[in-house]
Every structure is written in C-alpha cells, then in structure tokens.
Amino acid sequence: MNRNVLIAGAVLIVPLLFFLAIGLRHDPNVIESPLIGGPAPPFSLTDIDGRTVRMEELRGKPVVINFWATWCRPCLAEHPIFLAAARRYQDRVTFLGVIYQDEPEPIRRYVGRRGAWGATLIDPDSRVAIAYGVYGVPETYIVDSQGVVAEKITGPVVDSDAFFHTLEELL
C-alpha cells in the first residue's frame, strides 16, 4: 500500500516539477510582441504644436516610436540616448515620442527643459498605446522603412551601441 502511495505521489509531483523548471527559465517581465514581423499599427496623432503625424505617411525610412511620460524615471534616463540618436540619424530615421497617460503642459515643460528628439505626440485615451500592446513605459518600437515592426524594446534604452547597431542594420 505504501508503494502505491509513493507511485501516485511521483506521478503527481514529477510533472509539476517539470513545468516549474520550464517556467523558471523565462523572464516574466519579457512579453514577446505579436507585432514583430508584421505591419506597424496605423495611427494619426497630433503633436504638442498641433501638427498631425500619420504613421502611414512615414514609409521610406525607419521609424523609432518611443512611448514615454514625464513622470517616468526610466524615460528620463533614456532621454540622452534618444537625443544622441536623433542627432546622429536626423535625416535617415524618423523619431516619434508618443506620450503615455500624461498631460500636455508637463510635457511642454519637460521638452522645453530637456530638448526634443522627435515629434512629441499626444495619444488621447491611449488608443495607440493599446494598439501597440504597451503595458508600461518606456517601450520602444523600431519599424523598418517598409512599415514592418522590426524590434520592440521593453524598458529603457540603456545600451546606445546596441540601439545604434539596430538602426544601422535597417539603413
């Protein structure tokens, strides 16, 4: 009878340990985007100066779309990298900052103090963020010149060399 209990326990425990071991190999913070390799979701947003930017009209060169907010500390940390990238690739890559759950006045002050590295777009009701699957800021999408999402960076862009390398590959 004890042998039967031992076998039944092993039958239950071994599969549980197997699935636990598989789950521990994956970072729960990394969510693979289903957008990679597919067309970038279209949008039409207004920047803080009232100009309209349409994703569909940006084909022909790579586009970097960064979702950020003034209250986001990691966004502040990555800001210098985006400034440097925008200077380095100014005529070859389009840079867009899509504001995530923030207000226009703090955004204007932030950009006025720290500088802008691209169009600063207002996303009312976070509809574009939802279309891109953004679950927090910062998140960055790199779209190739044909409008296909090439890469998603979750969290701040902290490795400028890797970021620049990705952009170089698309040029």
N, C-alpha and C positions, 0 to 999 in steps of 0.2 A: 504494500500500500504506500509506503514512503517513497518507493521508487516511482510510482505513478504520479505522486505529487511533485517530485523533482522533475520529471519529464514535462509535465504540464506547465510548471513554472518556467522551465527553459524555453518551451515553445512560446510563451508569452514575453519573456524578458529579452531573448536574443533579437527578435525583430525590433523591439523598442530601442535597444542599444544601437542597432544598425542605423535606424532612422535618426537617432540623436547624433551619432557620429557624422552622418552626412550633413545634417543641419548645422553643425558647428564649423564646417568648412566654409560656410557662406557668411559674408558680412551682411547683417540685416539692414544696414543703412544704405546699401547699394541696391538700387532698384533699376534694373535694365529697362531702358526706354523702348517701347514698341515702335517709336518713331524712327529709330536708327535705320538707315537704308531706304526710308520711304519719303514721300514728299512732305516738306515743311507745311504745317497747317497755315492756311492763308489768314491774313488779318489786315485791317485798316485801322490804324490808331493815329491819334493826334499828339504831336509833341507839345512841350510846355510853352512853345511860342505860337501854337495854333496851326502849324503845318501838318498836313496829313501824310503819313507814310504807309504804303501798301506793300506787303511782302511780295506780292506777285510782280511788282514793278522793279524788284531788285535783282532779277536774274542777270547773269553775265559776269558776276564776281562773287566770291564767297561773302557770307553774311554771318556775323557773330551777334547772337541775341543773348543778352545777359539780363536775367530777372533779378532785381535788387530793390532795396528800400533804404531810406535814410536811417532807420532805427536798427539796421543790421550791421553788427560789428564786423563779421567776416567780409561783408561788402566793402567796408571801409578799408580793410586790409588788402583787398584785391584791386582797389581803385588805381594805385600807381601802375600796376601791370597793364591795365586797360589803357591808361594814358599813354604809356610807352608803346603799346601795340598799335594804337590809333595813329601815333606819330610815324611809326616805322612802316605801316601798311596803308597810309592815308588815302592813296588813290587806287589801291588794289583790293581792299577789303572794306565792306560796309559794317560799321559797328552800331548796334542798337541797344539802348538800355530801356528795358520795359519795367516800369515801376510796379511794385507788388504791394498792394494794400497800404498805400501811403497817400499823402495829400500834396497838392501842387505847391503850396507855399514852402513847406520844409524842403521840398525837392529843389525849388529855385534857390533857396539859401545854400543848400548843400553844394549844388553845381556852381554857384557863384563863388563860394569859398575854395572849393577843391578843383574846379575845372570840369569840363565835359569832354568825354572821349568819343561821343557819338550822339545821335538823336536821343533825347530823353522822352520816352513815350508813356502816356497815361493809359492805363488799362482799366477802364471803369468796370466794376463788377467782376474783375479778374477773369474775364472770359477767355482772353488769350492765354493766360497762365493755365487755365483749366484745359484748353485745347492742347497745350504742350505737356500737360501732366505734371506741372510744377507743384511740389508739396512743401516747399520751403525755399528760402533764399539764402545765399545766392545759388542760382542754377544757370548754366551757360549752354547754349546750343550752337553748334557750328554747322552751317548749311553751305553746301558746295555751290558752285556757280550755276548749276542746273536746278537748284531749289530742293535738293535732297539732303536730309539731315545726315551729316557725316559723323557727328560725335555729340555726346552730352557729358558735361562736367557737373557733377553734383558737389555742392560745397564751393568754397572759394578757389579761384585760380591762384595757386601759390607758386607753381613752377613755371616761370616765364619761358625758360628754354623749351620745355615740352609744349607749351602753348604755342610759341612761335614756330616750332617744328611742325606741329599740326597744320598751322596756317600755310607754311611753306609748301607742304605736301599738296595742298589744294590749289596752289597758284601755278 
